[in-house]
Amino acid sequence: MNITQTLAAELTATAAQIEAAVSLLDDGATVPFIARYRKEATGGLDDTQLRTLAERLQYLRELEERRAAVLKSIAEQGKLTPELQSQIEAADNKT
């Protein structure tokens, strides 16, 4: 599952709403700005949903970066097995 699908499921929103909000956040818009002036772009996501989205987006992106670093490190050591790789890829938190 990718980040957009994960956020859509967690926030009970559509993928289009999530993609629009992520795009606005990536462009530097703040949560209050999006909630007030870009409701039509996000399909009506409210301030609470947008704040949760921004926090989870950051966490999930950091998780992906960490996952890639761990996989690379284990592979460089020559200890990466297909089973270990699938377990790491299935992890849903940083610990």
Secondary structure by P-SEA (a helix, b strand, c coil): ccaaaaaaaaacccaaaaaaaaaaaaacccaaaaacccccccccccaaaaaaaaaaaaaaaaaaaaaaaaaaaaaaaccccaaaaaaaaaccccc
